[in-house]
């Protein structure tokens, strides 16, 4: 009697790829947030500009991470959506710890939706790219 361990191996590969993508996303997020924070020393951004810039940073980060995380030739949409949700949750926790405040509000829900959609789009593109 022989049994295949390919299902378990595939799950481990998906988790490893997600971790790689998450690391890439978080490195990009931290770098862009630091660059934005330092730029505020010379450039005075209005209150109306901070939210869109933060959203752009998150979207760039999730797209880069999803491009790393989504592998294979199927389920790109699902993998990308899940990656976007995982990234946003992890980023929320990390940045909340740094800010020493946890505020779940409508902007977090917006971030979750935007990250999931962006991840899903990148996932679709990634699995269909030849």
Backbone as a chain_set.jsonl record, in Angstrom:
{"seq": "XXXXXXXXXXXXXXXXXXXXXXXXXXXXXXXXXXXXXXXXXXXXXXXXXXXXXXXXXXXXXXXXXXXXXXXXXXXXXXXXXXXXXXXXXXXXXXXXXXXXXXXXXXXXXXXXXXXXXXXXXXXXXXXXXX", "coords": {"N": [[0.84, -1.179, 0.0], [0.686, 2.096, -0.979], [0.988, 5.533, -0.302], [0.283, 8.873, -1.199], [1.834, 11.892, -0.498], [1.347, 14.284, -1.602], [-0.714, 16.198, -1.401], [-0.392, 17.333, 1.134], [2.164, 18.342, 0.804], [1.685, 20.232, -1.178], [0.056, 22.057, 0.239], [1.917, 22.928, 2.141], [3.741, 24.204, 0.433], [2.128, 26.282, -0.539], [1.676, 27.721, 1.819], [4.324, 28.453, 2.431], [4.92, 30.071, 0.198], [3.018, 32.097, 0.61], [4.022, 33.166, 2.997], [6.483, 34.176, 2.088], [5.504, 36.123, 0.305], [4.14, 37.72, 2.142], [6.238, 38.691, 3.707], [7.618, 40.208, 1.777], [5.603, 42.098, 1.185], [5.269, 43.366, 3.696], [7.823, 44.455, 4.098], [7.922, 46.299, 1.997], [5.748, 47.903, 2.736], [6.614, 48.972, 5.248], [8.922, 50.367, 4.382], [7.819, 52.253, 2.56], [6.039, 53.632, 4.239], [7.832, 54.74, 6.076], [9.314, 56.365, 4.299], [7.286, 58.097, 3.49], [6.659, 59.279, 5.956], [9.093, 60.604, 6.516], [9.117, 62.337, 4.347], [7.143, 64.085, 5.021], [8.377, 65.897, 6.608], [9.463, 67.795, 4.923], [7.469, 68.319, 3.164], [4.297, 69.446, 3.429], [1.548, 67.724, 3.972], [-1.926, 67.787, 3.406], [-4.671, 66.991, 5.566], [-6.532, 65.602, 4.11], [-5.016, 64.212, 2.251], [-3.599, 62.178, 3.471], [-5.013, 59.729, 4.004], [-5.597, 58.696, 1.304], [-2.924, 58.338, 0.411], [-1.922, 56.497, 2.267], [-3.624, 54.343, 1.635], [-2.783, 53.863, -0.986], [-0.151, 53.017, -0.499], [-0.677, 50.627, 0.847], [-1.981, 49.198, -1.193], [0.014, 48.999, -3.191], [1.822, 47.457, -1.762], [0.332, 45.078, -1.234], [-0.134, 44.18, -3.826], [2.469, 43.67, -4.785], [3.243, 41.686, -2.946], [1.293, 39.708, -3.439], [1.972, 39.041, -6.021], [4.289, 37.639, -5.547], [3.371, 35.633, -3.852], [1.318, 34.155, -5.137], [1.295, 31.289, -6.885], [1.504, 28.719, -9.403], [-1.03, 27.317, -11.616], [-3.706, 27.603, -11.256], [-6.649, 28.667, -9.414], [-6.077, 31.373, -8.929], [-7.557, 33.702, -8.347], [-8.794, 33.083, -5.873], [-6.549, 32.519, -4.248], [-5.254, 34.999, -4.402], [-7.227, 36.729, -3.291], [-7.383, 35.689, -0.671], [-4.729, 36.112, 0.113], [-4.652, 38.94, 0.083], [-6.449, 39.528, 2.188], [-5.125, 38.292, 4.344], [-2.679, 39.71, 4.359], [-3.624, 42.352, 4.891], [-4.788, 42.055, 7.427], [-2.572, 41.231, 8.945], [-0.862, 43.454, 8.553], [-2.434, 45.435, 9.722], [-2.409, 44.61, 12.42], [0.374, 44.76, 12.99], [0.988, 47.53, 12.484], [-0.792, 48.689, 14.262], [0.227, 47.853, 16.691], [2.647, 49.262, 16.636], [1.64, 51.865, 16.683], [0.392, 51.791, 19.055], [-2.352, 51.505, 19.415], [-5.529, 50.094, 18.841], [-7.896, 50.287, 16.543], [-10.744, 49.349, 15.236], [-12.509, 50.185, 12.524], [-14.564, 51.732, 9.985], [-12.706, 52.354, 7.997], [-10.858, 50.289, 8.188], [-12.352, 48.144, 7.25], [-12.736, 49.012, 4.617], [-10.056, 48.955, 3.798], [-9.609, 46.168, 3.993], [-11.37, 45.191, 1.994], [-10.386, 46.498, -0.332], [-7.746, 45.509, -0.385], [-8.205, 42.754, -0.654], [-9.511, 42.687, -3.149], [-7.499, 43.79, -4.814], [-5.464, 41.883, -4.428], [-6.796, 39.645, -5.484], [-7.089, 40.395, -8.182], [-4.391, 40.569, -8.985], [-3.724, 37.916, -8.524], [-5.316, 36.594, -10.463], [-4.163, 37.622, -12.811], [-1.562, 36.665, -12.488], [-1.78, 33.79, -12.55], [-2.686, 33.45, -15.126], [-0.747, 34.448, -16.726], [1.703, 33.722, -19.07]], "CA": [[0.0, 0.0, 0.0], [1.451, 3.331, -1.018], [0.135, 6.711, -0.239], [0.955, 10.069, -1.682], [1.839, 13.012, 0.423], [1.385, 15.474, -2.45], [-1.652, 17.212, -0.9], [0.264, 18.0, 2.26], [3.288, 19.08, 0.244], [1.128, 21.4, -1.866], [-0.36, 23.009, 1.268], [3.14, 23.514, 2.699], [4.27, 25.131, -0.566], [1.269, 27.466, -0.565], [1.962, 28.482, 3.045], [5.652, 29.038, 2.277], [4.819, 31.16, -0.77], [2.293, 33.178, 1.28], [4.947, 33.796, 3.937], [7.406, 34.986, 1.284], [4.755, 37.288, -0.154], [3.856, 38.564, 3.308], [7.492, 39.37, 4.055], [7.831, 41.234, 0.748], [4.593, 43.143, 1.387], [5.541, 44.128, 4.916], [9.036, 45.252, 3.877], [7.534, 47.431, 1.157], [4.896, 48.786, 3.555], [7.432, 49.714, 6.207], [9.784, 51.301, 3.651], [7.022, 53.364, 2.03], [5.524, 54.427, 5.362], [8.967, 55.54, 6.562], [9.592, 57.398, 3.299], [6.204, 59.082, 3.582], [6.83, 60.012, 7.218], [10.221, 61.525, 6.366], [8.765, 63.368, 3.371], [6.283, 65.076, 5.68], [9.247, 66.915, 7.202], [9.681, 68.837, 3.929], [6.244, 68.514, 2.403], [3.166, 69.464, 4.348], [0.368, 67.104, 3.36], [-3.179, 68.103, 4.073], [-5.34, 65.848, 6.202], [-7.241, 64.864, 3.054], [-4.072, 63.445, 1.442], [-2.99, 61.086, 4.228], [-5.754, 58.485, 3.777], [-5.317, 58.121, -0.018], [-1.528, 57.903, 0.32], [-1.837, 55.244, 3.028], [-4.283, 53.305, 0.848], [-1.89, 53.554, -2.114], [0.953, 52.223, 0.054], [-1.194, 49.279, 1.109], [-2.269, 48.536, -2.462], [1.3, 48.649, -3.801], [2.377, 46.362, -0.968], [-0.428, 43.836, -1.436], [0.079, 43.73, -5.206], [3.806, 43.077, -4.85], [3.232, 40.449, -2.181], [0.47, 38.723, -4.135], [2.753, 38.592, -7.177], [5.232, 36.652, -5.029], [2.666, 34.55, -3.154], [0.452, 33.336, -5.992], [2.038, 30.41, -7.802], [0.681, 27.67, -9.99], [-1.819, 27.661, -12.78], [-5.136, 27.592, -10.942], [-7.14, 29.31, -8.199], [-5.412, 32.658, -8.725], [-8.483, 34.635, -7.701], [-8.956, 32.705, -4.463], [-5.266, 32.718, -3.566], [-5.027, 36.44, -4.306], [-8.164, 37.282, -2.305], [-6.949, 35.268, 0.666], [-3.491, 36.822, 0.438], [-4.996, 40.327, 0.407], [-7.036, 39.551, 3.534], [-4.071, 37.955, 5.313], [-1.766, 40.856, 4.427], [-4.246, 43.499, 5.548], [-4.937, 41.74, 8.851], [-1.232, 41.257, 9.545], [-0.398, 44.847, 8.542], [-3.221, 46.147, 10.738], [-1.892, 44.252, 13.747], [1.728, 45.319, 13.14], [0.961, 48.986, 12.593], [-1.512, 49.026, 15.494], [1.193, 47.688, 17.782], [3.563, 50.402, 16.575], [0.904, 53.069, 17.07], [-0.142, 51.509, 20.391], [-3.802, 51.68, 19.414], [-6.276, 49.192, 17.966], [-9.179, 50.887, 16.227], [-11.466, 48.725, 14.132], [-13.54, 51.1, 12.06], [-14.949, 51.579, 8.591], [-11.528, 52.407, 7.128], [-10.263, 48.952, 8.186], [-13.179, 47.343, 6.341], [-12.373, 49.483, 3.284], [-8.727, 48.399, 3.529], [-9.769, 44.729, 3.751], [-12.001, 44.992, 0.69], [-9.453, 46.928, -1.378], [-6.623, 44.569, -0.415], [-8.686, 41.486, -1.2], [-9.754, 42.879, -4.583], [-6.194, 43.944, -5.469], [-4.828, 40.571, -4.413], [-7.518, 38.803, -6.424], [-6.74, 40.807, -9.55], [-3.011, 40.13, -9.227], [-3.769, 36.458, -8.603], [-5.854, 36.226, -11.778], [-3.138, 37.95, -13.804], [-0.402, 35.8, -12.281], [-1.996, 32.415, -13.018], [-2.96, 33.445, -16.559], [0.447, 34.927, -17.425], [2.496, 32.575, -19.558]], "C": [[0.889, 1.248, 0.0], [0.494, 4.509, -0.911], [0.967, 7.922, -0.611], [0.799, 11.194, -0.677], [1.789, 14.33, -0.345], [0.429, 16.566, -1.981], [-1.053, 18.016, 0.229], [1.426, 18.862, 1.773], [2.803, 20.346, -0.457], [0.689, 22.462, -0.866], [0.853, 23.699, 1.879], [3.755, 24.517, 1.737], [3.448, 26.414, -0.614], [1.548, 28.342, 0.655], [3.318, 29.172, 2.939], [5.625, 30.218, 1.31], [4.07, 32.356, -0.171], [3.208, 33.903, 2.259], [5.963, 34.67, 3.201], [6.717, 36.272, 0.818], [4.462, 38.26, 0.972], [5.093, 39.337, 3.738], [7.774, 40.491, 3.062], [6.87, 42.404, 0.967], [4.907, 44.007, 2.6], [6.804, 44.979, 4.775], [8.717, 46.484, 3.041], [6.69, 48.414, 1.958], [5.724, 49.625, 4.508], [8.32, 50.741, 5.501], [8.992, 52.503, 3.142], [6.437, 54.242, 3.135], [6.638, 55.301, 5.932], [9.297, 56.672, 5.591], [8.528, 58.493, 3.352], [6.349, 59.927, 4.847], [7.981, 61.022, 7.126], [9.9, 62.642, 5.38], [7.878, 64.446, 3.988], [7.088, 66.173, 6.368], [9.442, 68.088, 6.239], [8.421, 69.208, 3.169], [5.074, 68.422, 3.354], [1.924, 68.934, 3.636], [-0.874, 67.512, 4.137], [-3.769, 66.824, 4.653], [-6.05, 64.974, 5.172], [-6.321, 63.971, 2.233], [-3.546, 62.2, 2.157], [-3.697, 59.757, 3.972], [-5.506, 57.9, 2.386], [-3.872, 57.63, -0.176], [-1.334, 56.602, 1.095], [-2.486, 54.089, 2.268], [-3.41, 52.897, -0.342], [-0.708, 52.704, -1.655], [0.5, 50.787, 0.285], [-1.437, 48.525, -0.189], [-0.989, 48.135, -3.188], [1.892, 47.446, -3.082], [1.652, 45.048, -1.22], [-0.234, 43.312, -2.855], [1.448, 43.066, -5.358], [3.841, 41.741, -4.117], [2.427, 39.356, -2.853], [1.206, 38.189, -5.359], [3.776, 37.538, -6.764], [4.481, 35.426, -4.515], [1.884, 33.623, -4.065], [1.31, 32.592, -7.008], [1.072, 29.394, -8.381], [-0.137, 28.177, -11.15], [-3.322, 27.6, -12.516], [-5.403, 28.292, -9.62], [-6.442, 30.638, -7.896], [-6.286, 33.658, -7.999], [-8.584, 34.337, -6.213], [-7.67, 32.951, -3.686], [-4.981, 34.204, -3.369], [-5.936, 37.108, -3.291], [-7.715, 36.951, -0.884], [-5.666, 35.992, 1.059], [-3.783, 38.27, 0.834], [-5.575, 40.463, 1.807], [-5.993, 39.269, 4.61], [-3.111, 39.125, 5.478], [-2.385, 42.006, 5.228], [-4.409, 43.268, 7.041], [-3.59, 41.825, 9.556], [-0.693, 42.69, 9.62], [-1.138, 45.67, 9.598], [-2.677, 45.877, 12.134], [-0.512, 44.882, 13.97], [1.712, 46.827, 13.342], [0.178, 49.455, 13.818], [-0.606, 48.88, 16.709], [2.155, 48.861, 17.806], [2.892, 51.69, 17.036], [0.329, 52.971, 18.48], [-1.635, 51.817, 20.495], [-4.441, 50.708, 18.415], [-7.655, 49.792, 17.748], [-9.77, 50.203, 14.998], [-12.599, 49.653, 13.735], [-13.821, 50.853, 10.579], [-13.736, 51.603, 7.66], [-10.812, 51.048, 7.085], [-11.037, 48.039, 7.242], [-12.875, 47.726, 4.893], [-11.014, 48.919, 2.877], [-8.801, 46.905, 3.229], [-10.323, 44.467, 2.351], [-11.03, 45.349, -0.431], [-8.274, 45.966, -1.502], [-7.028, 43.23, -1.006], [-8.898, 41.598, -2.713], [-8.429, 42.999, -5.34], [-5.461, 42.609, -5.524], [-5.474, 39.617, -5.403], [-7.174, 39.123, -7.869], [-5.327, 40.355, -9.898], [-2.961, 38.611, -9.354], [-4.266, 35.97, -9.95], [-4.797, 36.46, -12.86], [-1.979, 36.963, -13.707], [-0.624, 34.383, -12.811], [-2.266, 32.357, -14.53], [-1.782, 33.944, -17.388], [1.278, 33.726, -17.85], [3.888, 32.982, -19.889]], "O": [[1.736, 1.421, 0.877], [-0.647, 4.464, -1.372], [2.173, 7.983, -0.372], [-0.267, 11.39, -0.094], [2.147, 15.377, 0.195], [0.727, 17.749, -2.145], [-1.191, 19.238, 0.275], [1.643, 19.968, 2.267], [3.425, 21.403, -0.347], [0.921, 23.65, -1.092], [0.831, 24.908, 2.112], [4.24, 25.565, 2.162], [4.004, 27.508, -0.717], [1.644, 29.563, 0.536], [3.454, 30.338, 3.31], [6.239, 31.251, 1.575], [4.444, 33.503, -0.416], [3.173, 35.131, 2.341], [6.267, 35.778, 3.643], [7.275, 37.364, 0.924], [4.525, 39.475, 0.787], [5.001, 40.512, 4.094], [8.129, 41.6, 3.461], [7.282, 43.563, 0.938], [4.821, 45.233, 2.537], [6.85, 46.102, 5.277], [9.185, 47.583, 3.339], [6.893, 49.625, 1.869], [5.563, 50.844, 4.575], [8.454, 51.869, 5.976], [9.438, 53.642, 3.275], [6.351, 55.46, 2.98], [6.413, 56.472, 6.238], [9.532, 57.806, 6.01], [8.846, 59.679, 3.268], [6.181, 61.146, 4.809], [7.861, 62.153, 7.599], [10.359, 63.771, 5.553], [7.868, 65.587, 3.526], [6.562, 67.242, 6.676], [9.571, 69.234, 6.669], [8.327, 70.294, 2.598], [4.892, 67.401, 4.018], [1.33, 69.618, 2.803], [-0.866, 67.573, 5.367], [-3.396, 65.717, 4.263], [-6.154, 63.759, 5.34], [-6.803, 63.051, 1.572], [-3.092, 61.262, 1.501], [-3.03, 58.748, 3.743], [-5.226, 56.705, 2.283], [-3.632, 56.614, -0.829], [-0.647, 55.699, 0.619], [-1.957, 52.978, 2.26], [-3.313, 51.712, -0.663], [-0.309, 51.77, -2.352], [1.217, 49.843, -0.046], [-1.132, 47.336, -0.279], [-0.917, 47.04, -3.746], [2.404, 46.525, -3.718], [2.292, 44.013, -1.4], [-0.176, 42.098, -3.053], [1.564, 42.016, -5.99], [4.41, 40.771, -4.618], [2.833, 38.194, -2.842], [1.076, 37.013, -5.697], [4.094, 36.642, -7.546], [4.922, 34.297, -4.73], [1.793, 32.426, -3.796], [1.957, 33.192, -7.866], [-0.048, 29.238, -7.895], [0.031, 29.306, -11.61], [-4.117, 27.551, -13.454], [-4.497, 28.485, -8.809], [-6.241, 30.982, -6.731], [-5.809, 34.384, -7.127], [-8.471, 35.242, -5.386], [-7.696, 33.523, -2.596], [-4.524, 34.62, -2.305], [-5.489, 37.954, -2.516], [-7.674, 37.819, -0.012], [-5.524, 36.435, 2.199], [-3.225, 38.771, 1.81], [-5.239, 41.398, 2.534], [-5.973, 39.919, 5.655], [-2.766, 39.495, 6.601], [-1.752, 42.561, 6.126], [-4.193, 44.181, 7.838], [-3.478, 42.417, 10.629], [-0.13, 43.088, 10.64], [-0.537, 46.498, 10.282], [-2.506, 46.798, 12.933], [-0.262, 45.471, 15.021], [2.348, 47.343, 14.261], [0.467, 50.524, 14.355], [-0.664, 49.683, 17.64], [2.453, 49.4, 18.872], [3.516, 52.512, 17.707], [-0.163, 53.958, 19.027], [-2.116, 52.316, 21.512], [-3.954, 50.53, 17.298], [-8.485, 49.806, 18.657], [-9.346, 50.45, 13.868], [-13.53, 49.881, 14.506], [-13.357, 49.867, 10.006], [-13.745, 50.931, 6.628], [-10.224, 50.693, 6.064], [-10.439, 47.248, 6.513], [-12.767, 46.851, 4.034], [-10.84, 48.461, 1.747], [-8.132, 46.423, 2.315], [-9.807, 43.624, 1.616], [-10.87, 44.581, -1.379], [-7.852, 45.646, -2.613], [-6.273, 42.638, -1.777], [-8.508, 40.705, -3.465], [-8.255, 42.378, -6.389], [-4.899, 42.25, -6.559], [-4.78, 38.863, -6.086], [-6.99, 38.219, -8.684], [-5.092, 39.818, -10.98], [-2.236, 38.08, -10.195], [-3.704, 35.035, -10.519], [-4.568, 35.603, -13.714], [-1.477, 36.483, -14.724], [0.263, 33.83, -13.461], [-2.085, 31.304, -15.142], [-1.813, 33.872, -18.617], [1.519, 32.818, -17.055], [4.691, 32.149, -20.311]]}, "num_chains": 1, "name": "protein.A"}
